[in-house]
Amino acid sequence: MDSRAVGRAAIRLALTESREEETALKAELRRSGIRSVAVDFGGEFEDSVPRAVERILVASKREGVILDDHVHQGAVAGACREALSQLQFRAVGFNLGGKMAVASGGEHVAVAVYAGIGLAYLDDQGVAVAHRAVPAWE
């Protein structure tokens, strides 16, 4: 398992358009050895970052994508903050909403964010991904 495969998996999951598509992709990824989870998020950028990190952490632990320990939790929190910071320049002062996904496999964890950024129907779009290395587990 390499970091690019895990990163691509997180991006693909963040880009799914429906729960059905998300469920099918998660099953496909699981068959290839990648655990994954996705959550919706949104709100004003500054207010949504802590909630987004918390939501993705809770979902990752609940779905068995990461271990319930400080190493895996720190990796997901750090990658989530990094991915969101990649969108920060365009998002500060605006609303942000979309989907975040975590994928893990081998020694790799990746968090991807796909979001609309803006006001009303005048949205910009952003995609970001960040990676962390963790001890492998099964």
ZICORFEN-V728549 format. One record per run of one state. SS is the DSSP state (H for helix, E for strand, L for the rest). FROM is the first residue (numbers start at 0). TO is the last residue. Records with the same first field share a line. If there is no record, write none. Layout:
BEGIN
SS->FROM-TO, FROM-TO
END
This chain:
BEGIN
L->0-1, 14-17, 31-33, 62-68, 91-93, 105-106, 118-122, 133-137
H->2-13, 18-30, 44-61, 69-90
E->34-43, 94-104, 107-117, 123-132
END
